[in-house]
């Protein structure tokens, strides 16, 4: 029985993979026209679909919105009862229907035609009403559904979802949408954490454990203890970071330690990071060098210290 289940799973995935390959091969100038129609939209991208296509439409709308293309989903049944007001001139509609004949879409299609709202139709039948009415018609390849009965929307919905992703990424890359832009729409959760910058997590101001070169080690030890990072940075006359005192430096200089200055004990030219780097980059540096703290400067290595980042700050933010 277990082997039977696995064979069914493999068959389904294989059929859907074949369908996606066929979809990729089928993309033509209509895809370019659809992307340009969306790029030129002065308003929003309205995504609409019924049933399983409606679930796919919601996901596509969410993907578009999170990648810099303002979009929202309109339920076709609700549209017939007032939500048509959510569509206006300047918008572009993306209408999904595998058959291209979904009756609940008729009012939405008629509304776009009546008010000159550009419509991109996605369907699996070339002569369907949806594709005939659309300004840009995106025809899904004719492939079998993943089930042997051929009635459960599977490969068709997978292709539609992938097509929506392709449109979203084409728009995103054309607009040169960056990870920093992405973070603006994902400030919470794991994605937001991964895209946090060093300056978002670092300690600054009076929290910085900083010493001058001439500071006696008796005072340096007090600073290290009071600030709680287990390290201290040493600055030169211009205020630039020129060294760092760590636990290892203290152990190596135990002999006559209190008669030495910070410059005598420090390790020179410490590794630092700029404040506008991603926090993940700081974690990578700390892991590579097997350290727990990293000074942040205004210009990378050799700059003026503006903060300090501890590995625990990154772990608390969800960056491992």
MARLUMDREN-864487 format. One record per residue (C-alpha): residue number from 1; y, x, z negated. Coordinates in nm, 2 decimals. Layout:
// residues N
pt k=NUM | py=Y | px=X | pz=Z
...
END
This chain:
// residues 320
pt k=1 | py=0.00 | px=0.00 | pz=0.00
pt k=2 | py=0.24 | px=0.29 | pz=-0.08
pt k=3 | py=0.18 | px=0.45 | pz=0.26
pt k=4 | py=0.25 | px=0.11 | pz=0.42
pt k=5 | py=0.58 | px=0.08 | pz=0.25
pt k=6 | py=0.68 | px=0.43 | pz=0.34
pt k=7 | py=0.59 | px=0.38 | pz=0.70
pt k=8 | py=0.80 | px=0.06 | pz=0.72
pt k=9 | py=1.09 | px=0.25 | pz=0.56
pt k=10 | py=1.06 | px=0.53 | pz=0.82
pt k=11 | py=1.04 | px=0.28 | pz=1.10
pt k=12 | py=1.36 | px=0.11 | pz=0.99
pt k=13 | py=1.55 | px=0.43 | pz=0.95
pt k=14 | py=1.42 | px=0.56 | pz=1.28
pt k=15 | py=1.53 | px=0.25 | pz=1.47
pt k=16 | py=1.87 | px=0.26 | pz=1.31
pt k=17 | py=1.91 | px=0.63 | pz=1.39
pt k=18 | py=1.82 | px=0.55 | pz=1.75
pt k=19 | py=2.08 | px=0.27 | pz=1.75
pt k=20 | py=2.35 | px=0.50 | pz=1.62
pt k=21 | py=2.27 | px=0.76 | pz=1.89
pt k=22 | py=2.30 | px=0.48 | pz=2.15
pt k=23 | py=2.63 | px=0.38 | pz=2.00
pt k=24 | py=2.76 | px=0.73 | pz=2.02
pt k=25 | py=2.66 | px=0.76 | pz=2.39
pt k=26 | py=2.83 | px=0.42 | pz=2.47
pt k=27 | py=3.18 | px=0.51 | pz=2.35
pt k=28 | py=3.42 | px=0.51 | pz=2.64
pt k=29 | py=3.79 | px=0.46 | pz=2.72
pt k=30 | py=3.78 | px=0.13 | pz=2.53
pt k=31 | py=3.74 | px=0.32 | pz=2.21
pt k=32 | py=4.05 | px=0.52 | pz=2.29
pt k=33 | py=4.24 | px=0.20 | pz=2.37
pt k=34 | py=4.14 | px=0.06 | pz=2.03
pt k=35 | py=4.25 | px=0.36 | pz=1.84
pt k=36 | py=4.59 | px=0.36 | pz=2.02
pt k=37 | py=4.63 | px=-0.01 | pz=1.96
pt k=38 | py=4.59 | px=0.06 | pz=1.59
pt k=39 | py=4.81 | px=0.36 | pz=1.59
pt k=40 | py=5.09 | px=0.16 | pz=1.75
pt k=41 | py=5.06 | px=-0.13 | pz=1.50
pt k=42 | py=5.39 | px=-0.19 | pz=1.32
pt k=43 | py=5.22 | px=-0.41 | pz=1.07
pt k=44 | py=4.87 | px=-0.41 | pz=0.93
pt k=45 | py=4.52 | px=-0.40 | pz=1.07
pt k=46 | py=4.36 | px=-0.73 | pz=0.99
pt k=47 | py=3.98 | px=-0.71 | pz=0.99
pt k=48 | py=3.78 | px=-1.03 | pz=1.01
pt k=49 | py=3.41 | px=-1.12 | pz=1.03
pt k=50 | py=3.17 | px=-1.39 | pz=0.90
pt k=51 | py=2.85 | px=-1.35 | pz=0.71
pt k=52 | py=2.70 | px=-1.00 | pz=0.73
pt k=53 | py=2.98 | px=-0.90 | pz=0.97
pt k=54 | py=3.22 | px=-1.01 | pz=0.70
pt k=55 | py=3.07 | px=-0.77 | pz=0.45
pt k=56 | py=3.10 | px=-0.49 | pz=0.71
pt k=57 | py=3.46 | px=-0.60 | pz=0.78
pt k=58 | py=3.55 | px=-0.57 | pz=0.41
pt k=59 | py=3.42 | px=-0.21 | pz=0.40
pt k=60 | py=3.60 | px=-0.12 | pz=0.72
pt k=61 | py=3.92 | px=-0.26 | pz=0.59
pt k=62 | py=3.88 | px=-0.06 | pz=0.27
pt k=63 | py=3.81 | px=0.26 | pz=0.46
pt k=64 | py=4.11 | px=0.21 | pz=0.68
pt k=65 | py=4.34 | px=0.14 | pz=0.39
pt k=66 | py=4.22 | px=0.44 | pz=0.19
pt k=67 | py=4.27 | px=0.68 | pz=0.48
pt k=68 | py=4.63 | px=0.59 | pz=0.56
pt k=69 | py=4.60 | px=0.29 | pz=0.79
pt k=70 | py=4.73 | px=-0.02 | pz=0.60
pt k=71 | py=4.46 | px=-0.29 | pz=0.64
pt k=72 | py=4.31 | px=-0.59 | pz=0.47
pt k=73 | py=4.02 | px=-0.83 | pz=0.52
pt k=74 | py=4.08 | px=-1.20 | pz=0.61
pt k=75 | py=3.79 | px=-1.44 | pz=0.56
pt k=76 | py=3.76 | px=-1.66 | pz=0.88
pt k=77 | py=3.68 | px=-1.97 | pz=0.68
pt k=78 | py=3.97 | px=-1.93 | pz=0.45
pt k=79 | py=4.19 | px=-1.84 | pz=0.75
pt k=80 | py=4.14 | px=-2.20 | pz=0.88
pt k=81 | py=4.28 | px=-2.33 | pz=0.54
pt k=82 | py=4.60 | px=-2.13 | pz=0.52
pt k=83 | py=4.51 | px=-1.76 | pz=0.54
pt k=84 | py=4.62 | px=-1.74 | pz=0.90
pt k=85 | py=4.96 | px=-1.69 | pz=0.74
pt k=86 | py=4.83 | px=-1.34 | pz=0.65
pt k=87 | py=4.85 | px=-1.24 | pz=1.02
pt k=88 | py=5.18 | px=-1.18 | pz=1.18
pt k=89 | py=5.34 | px=-1.02 | pz=1.49
pt k=90 | py=5.32 | px=-0.65 | pz=1.46
pt k=91 | py=4.97 | px=-0.67 | pz=1.32
pt k=92 | py=4.65 | px=-0.57 | pz=1.50
pt k=93 | py=4.33 | px=-0.76 | pz=1.45
pt k=94 | py=3.98 | px=-0.62 | pz=1.45
pt k=95 | py=3.73 | px=-0.91 | pz=1.49
pt k=96 | py=3.35 | px=-0.85 | pz=1.43
pt k=97 | py=3.07 | px=-1.07 | pz=1.55
pt k=98 | py=2.73 | px=-0.96 | pz=1.67
pt k=99 | py=2.69 | px=-1.27 | pz=1.89
pt k=100 | py=3.05 | px=-1.29 | pz=1.98
pt k=101 | py=3.02 | px=-1.67 | pz=1.94
pt k=102 | py=3.07 | px=-1.72 | pz=1.56
pt k=103 | py=3.23 | px=-2.07 | pz=1.54
pt k=104 | py=3.42 | px=-1.98 | pz=1.22
pt k=105 | py=3.62 | px=-1.72 | pz=1.42
pt k=106 | py=3.76 | px=-1.97 | pz=1.67
pt k=107 | py=4.08 | px=-2.05 | pz=1.47
pt k=108 | py=4.14 | px=-1.68 | pz=1.41
pt k=109 | py=4.10 | px=-1.59 | pz=1.78
pt k=110 | py=4.32 | px=-1.88 | pz=1.89
pt k=111 | py=4.59 | px=-1.78 | pz=1.64
pt k=112 | py=4.60 | px=-1.42 | pz=1.78
pt k=113 | py=4.63 | px=-1.55 | pz=2.13
pt k=114 | py=4.90 | px=-1.81 | pz=2.05
pt k=115 | py=5.12 | px=-1.56 | pz=1.87
pt k=116 | py=5.05 | px=-1.25 | pz=2.08
pt k=117 | py=4.87 | px=-1.05 | pz=1.81
pt k=118 | py=4.67 | px=-0.78 | pz=1.97
pt k=119 | py=4.29 | px=-0.82 | pz=1.91
pt k=120 | py=4.01 | px=-0.57 | pz=1.92
pt k=121 | py=3.67 | px=-0.75 | pz=1.95
pt k=122 | py=3.34 | px=-0.59 | pz=1.85
pt k=123 | py=3.02 | px=-0.77 | pz=1.96
pt k=124 | py=2.68 | px=-0.72 | pz=2.10
pt k=125 | py=2.70 | px=-0.95 | pz=2.40
pt k=126 | py=2.90 | px=-0.86 | pz=2.70
pt k=127 | py=2.99 | px=-1.21 | pz=2.82
pt k=128 | py=3.07 | px=-1.35 | pz=2.47
pt k=129 | py=3.38 | px=-1.55 | pz=2.40
pt k=130 | py=3.51 | px=-1.29 | pz=2.16
pt k=131 | py=3.49 | px=-1.00 | pz=2.41
pt k=132 | py=3.64 | px=-1.21 | pz=2.69
pt k=133 | py=3.94 | px=-1.30 | pz=2.47
pt k=134 | py=3.99 | px=-0.96 | pz=2.33
pt k=135 | py=4.27 | px=-0.72 | pz=2.44
pt k=136 | py=4.02 | px=-0.44 | pz=2.38
pt k=137 | py=3.65 | px=-0.51 | pz=2.39
pt k=138 | py=3.40 | px=-0.28 | pz=2.21
pt k=139 | py=3.05 | px=-0.37 | pz=2.32
pt k=140 | py=2.77 | px=-0.26 | pz=2.09
pt k=141 | py=2.46 | px=-0.13 | pz=2.27
pt k=142 | py=2.17 | px=-0.36 | pz=2.32
pt k=143 | py=1.91 | px=-0.23 | pz=2.07
pt k=144 | py=1.64 | px=-0.40 | pz=1.86
pt k=145 | py=1.70 | px=-0.50 | pz=1.50
pt k=146 | py=1.51 | px=-0.29 | pz=1.24
pt k=147 | py=1.28 | px=-0.58 | pz=1.15
pt k=148 | py=0.99 | px=-0.68 | pz=1.38
pt k=149 | py=1.11 | px=-1.04 | pz=1.39
pt k=150 | py=1.44 | px=-0.92 | pz=1.54
pt k=151 | py=1.64 | px=-1.18 | pz=1.34
pt k=152 | py=1.77 | px=-0.99 | pz=1.04
pt k=153 | py=2.11 | px=-0.82 | pz=1.10
pt k=154 | py=2.02 | px=-0.45 | pz=1.04
pt k=155 | py=2.08 | px=-0.21 | pz=1.33
pt k=156 | py=2.36 | px=-0.43 | pz=1.45
pt k=157 | py=2.55 | px=-0.41 | pz=1.12
pt k=158 | py=2.47 | px=-0.04 | pz=1.09
pt k=159 | py=2.63 | px=0.02 | pz=1.43
pt k=160 | py=2.93 | px=-0.19 | pz=1.35
pt k=161 | py=2.99 | px=-0.01 | pz=1.02
pt k=162 | py=2.96 | px=0.33 | pz=1.20
pt k=163 | py=3.20 | px=0.21 | pz=1.47
pt k=164 | py=3.45 | px=0.12 | pz=1.20
pt k=165 | py=3.41 | px=0.46 | pz=1.04
pt k=166 | py=3.47 | px=0.62 | pz=1.38
pt k=167 | py=3.79 | px=0.43 | pz=1.43
pt k=168 | py=3.91 | px=0.51 | pz=1.08
pt k=169 | py=3.84 | px=0.89 | pz=1.11
pt k=170 | py=4.00 | px=0.90 | pz=1.46
pt k=171 | py=4.31 | px=0.74 | pz=1.32
pt k=172 | py=4.30 | px=0.97 | pz=1.01
pt k=173 | py=4.27 | px=1.29 | pz=1.22
pt k=174 | py=4.54 | px=1.19 | pz=1.46
pt k=175 | py=4.78 | px=1.14 | pz=1.17
pt k=176 | py=4.66 | px=1.47 | pz=1.02
pt k=177 | py=4.57 | px=1.29 | pz=0.69
pt k=178 | py=4.51 | px=1.56 | pz=0.43
pt k=179 | py=4.31 | px=1.57 | pz=0.10
pt k=180 | py=4.64 | px=1.54 | pz=-0.08
pt k=181 | py=4.72 | px=1.22 | pz=0.11
pt k=182 | py=4.37 | px=1.09 | pz=0.02
pt k=183 | py=4.43 | px=1.16 | pz=-0.34
pt k=184 | py=4.74 | px=0.94 | pz=-0.34
pt k=185 | py=4.51 | px=0.64 | pz=-0.27
pt k=186 | py=4.23 | px=0.76 | pz=-0.51
pt k=187 | py=4.40 | px=0.87 | pz=-0.83
pt k=188 | py=4.11 | px=0.76 | pz=-1.05
pt k=189 | py=3.74 | px=0.82 | pz=-1.06
pt k=190 | py=3.54 | px=1.12 | pz=-0.93
pt k=191 | py=3.73 | px=1.14 | pz=-0.61
pt k=192 | py=4.06 | px=1.16 | pz=-0.79
pt k=193 | py=3.93 | px=1.43 | pz=-1.02
pt k=194 | py=3.80 | px=1.64 | pz=-0.73
pt k=195 | py=4.14 | px=1.63 | pz=-0.57
pt k=196 | py=4.35 | px=1.70 | pz=-0.88
pt k=197 | py=4.58 | px=2.00 | pz=-0.85
pt k=198 | py=4.60 | px=2.28 | pz=-1.10
pt k=199 | py=4.94 | px=2.17 | pz=-1.21
pt k=200 | py=4.80 | px=1.83 | pz=-1.30
pt k=201 | py=4.57 | px=1.98 | pz=-1.57
pt k=202 | py=4.74 | px=2.30 | pz=-1.68
pt k=203 | py=4.91 | px=2.37 | pz=-2.01
pt k=204 | py=5.27 | px=2.49 | pz=-1.99
pt k=205 | py=5.59 | px=2.56 | pz=-2.18
pt k=206 | py=5.55 | px=2.64 | pz=-2.55
pt k=207 | py=5.17 | px=2.62 | pz=-2.52
pt k=208 | py=5.16 | px=2.94 | pz=-2.31
pt k=209 | py=5.02 | px=3.24 | pz=-2.50
pt k=210 | py=5.25 | px=3.51 | pz=-2.36
pt k=211 | py=5.35 | px=3.86 | pz=-2.49
pt k=212 | py=5.57 | px=4.14 | pz=-2.38
pt k=213 | py=5.42 | px=4.48 | pz=-2.31
pt k=214 | py=5.57 | px=4.62 | pz=-2.63
pt k=215 | py=5.43 | px=4.35 | pz=-2.86
pt k=216 | py=5.24 | px=4.50 | pz=-3.15
pt k=217 | py=4.88 | px=4.40 | pz=-3.16
pt k=218 | py=4.92 | px=4.25 | pz=-3.51
pt k=219 | py=5.16 | px=4.00 | pz=-3.35
pt k=220 | py=4.94 | px=3.96 | pz=-3.05
pt k=221 | py=4.65 | px=3.86 | pz=-3.26
pt k=222 | py=4.86 | px=3.59 | pz=-3.43
pt k=223 | py=4.96 | px=3.45 | pz=-3.09
pt k=224 | py=4.61 | px=3.45 | pz=-2.96
pt k=225 | py=4.49 | px=3.26 | pz=-3.27
pt k=226 | py=4.78 | px=3.01 | pz=-3.28
pt k=227 | py=4.77 | px=2.91 | pz=-2.91
pt k=228 | py=4.39 | px=2.85 | pz=-2.92
pt k=229 | py=4.29 | px=2.97 | pz=-2.57
pt k=230 | py=4.13 | px=3.29 | pz=-2.69
pt k=231 | py=4.35 | px=3.50 | pz=-2.45
pt k=232 | py=4.71 | px=3.61 | pz=-2.41
pt k=233 | py=4.90 | px=3.70 | pz=-2.10
pt k=234 | py=5.13 | px=4.01 | pz=-2.09
pt k=235 | py=5.45 | px=4.00 | pz=-1.89
pt k=236 | py=5.67 | px=4.29 | pz=-1.77
pt k=237 | py=6.05 | px=4.31 | pz=-1.78
pt k=238 | py=6.09 | px=4.08 | pz=-1.48
pt k=239 | py=5.87 | px=3.81 | pz=-1.64
pt k=240 | py=5.58 | px=3.86 | pz=-1.40
pt k=241 | py=5.23 | px=3.86 | pz=-1.54
pt k=242 | py=5.10 | px=4.22 | pz=-1.55
pt k=243 | py=4.80 | px=4.20 | pz=-1.78
pt k=244 | py=4.58 | px=3.98 | pz=-2.00
pt k=245 | py=4.42 | px=4.04 | pz=-2.33
pt k=246 | py=4.08 | px=3.88 | pz=-2.38
pt k=247 | py=3.81 | px=3.89 | pz=-2.64
pt k=248 | py=3.64 | px=4.18 | pz=-2.45
pt k=249 | py=3.96 | px=4.38 | pz=-2.45
pt k=250 | py=3.98 | px=4.34 | pz=-2.83
pt k=251 | py=3.63 | px=4.46 | pz=-2.88
pt k=252 | py=3.68 | px=4.76 | pz=-2.66
pt k=253 | py=3.99 | px=4.86 | pz=-2.87
pt k=254 | py=3.87 | px=4.80 | pz=-3.22
pt k=255 | py=3.94 | px=5.15 | pz=-3.32
pt k=256 | py=4.29 | px=5.16 | pz=-3.46
pt k=257 | py=4.37 | px=4.83 | pz=-3.30
pt k=258 | py=4.66 | px=4.73 | pz=-3.52
pt k=259 | py=4.85 | px=5.05 | pz=-3.43
pt k=260 | py=4.84 | px=4.97 | pz=-3.06
pt k=261 | py=5.07 | px=4.76 | pz=-2.84
pt k=262 | py=4.97 | px=4.48 | pz=-2.60
pt k=263 | py=5.01 | px=4.72 | pz=-2.30
pt k=264 | py=4.76 | px=4.96 | pz=-2.46
pt k=265 | py=4.49 | px=4.69 | pz=-2.49
pt k=266 | py=4.55 | px=4.47 | pz=-2.19
pt k=267 | py=4.34 | px=4.45 | pz=-1.87
pt k=268 | py=4.58 | px=4.50 | pz=-1.57
pt k=269 | py=4.63 | px=4.28 | pz=-1.27
pt k=270 | py=4.45 | px=3.97 | pz=-1.39
pt k=271 | py=4.32 | px=3.71 | pz=-1.15
pt k=272 | py=4.55 | px=3.41 | pz=-1.14
pt k=273 | py=4.59 | px=3.09 | pz=-0.93
pt k=274 | py=4.89 | px=2.90 | pz=-0.79
pt k=275 | py=4.98 | px=2.57 | pz=-0.94
pt k=276 | py=4.95 | px=2.38 | pz=-0.61
pt k=277 | py=4.58 | px=2.48 | pz=-0.56
pt k=278 | py=4.31 | px=2.22 | pz=-0.62
pt k=279 | py=4.16 | px=2.24 | pz=-0.96
pt k=280 | py=3.82 | px=2.27 | pz=-0.80
pt k=281 | py=3.93 | px=2.61 | pz=-0.66
pt k=282 | py=4.03 | px=2.72 | pz=-1.01
pt k=283 | py=3.68 | px=2.62 | pz=-1.14
pt k=284 | py=3.52 | px=2.82 | pz=-0.86
pt k=285 | py=3.72 | px=3.13 | pz=-0.96
pt k=286 | py=3.63 | px=3.09 | pz=-1.33
pt k=287 | py=3.26 | px=3.04 | pz=-1.24
pt k=288 | py=3.26 | px=3.34 | pz=-1.01
pt k=289 | py=3.43 | px=3.57 | pz=-1.27
pt k=290 | py=3.25 | px=3.42 | pz=-1.57
pt k=291 | py=3.58 | px=3.35 | pz=-1.75
pt k=292 | py=3.70 | px=3.04 | pz=-1.93
pt k=293 | py=4.07 | px=3.06 | pz=-1.88
pt k=294 | py=4.30 | px=3.12 | pz=-1.58
pt k=295 | py=4.67 | px=3.19 | pz=-1.58
pt k=296 | py=4.87 | px=2.98 | pz=-1.33
pt k=297 | py=5.17 | px=3.15 | pz=-1.16
pt k=298 | py=5.44 | px=3.03 | pz=-0.93
pt k=299 | py=5.32 | px=3.25 | pz=-0.65
pt k=300 | py=4.96 | px=3.33 | pz=-0.70
pt k=301 | py=4.86 | px=3.68 | pz=-0.81
pt k=302 | py=5.14 | px=3.88 | pz=-0.96
pt k=303 | py=5.39 | px=3.59 | pz=-1.01
pt k=304 | py=5.56 | px=3.45 | pz=-1.31
pt k=305 | py=5.32 | px=3.26 | pz=-1.54
pt k=306 | py=5.40 | px=2.88 | pz=-1.55
pt k=307 | py=5.08 | px=2.76 | pz=-1.70
pt k=308 | py=4.72 | px=2.83 | pz=-1.82
pt k=309 | py=4.41 | px=2.63 | pz=-1.73
pt k=310 | py=4.10 | px=2.62 | pz=-1.95
pt k=311 | py=3.76 | px=2.53 | pz=-1.81
pt k=312 | py=3.74 | px=2.25 | pz=-2.07
pt k=313 | py=4.05 | px=2.09 | pz=-1.92
pt k=314 | py=3.86 | px=2.07 | pz=-1.59
pt k=315 | py=3.54 | px=1.93 | pz=-1.75
pt k=316 | py=3.73 | px=1.66 | pz=-1.93
pt k=317 | py=3.88 | px=1.56 | pz=-1.60
pt k=318 | py=3.54 | px=1.53 | pz=-1.44
pt k=319 | py=3.55 | px=1.85 | pz=-1.24
pt k=320 | py=3.24 | px=2.06 | pz=-1.29
END
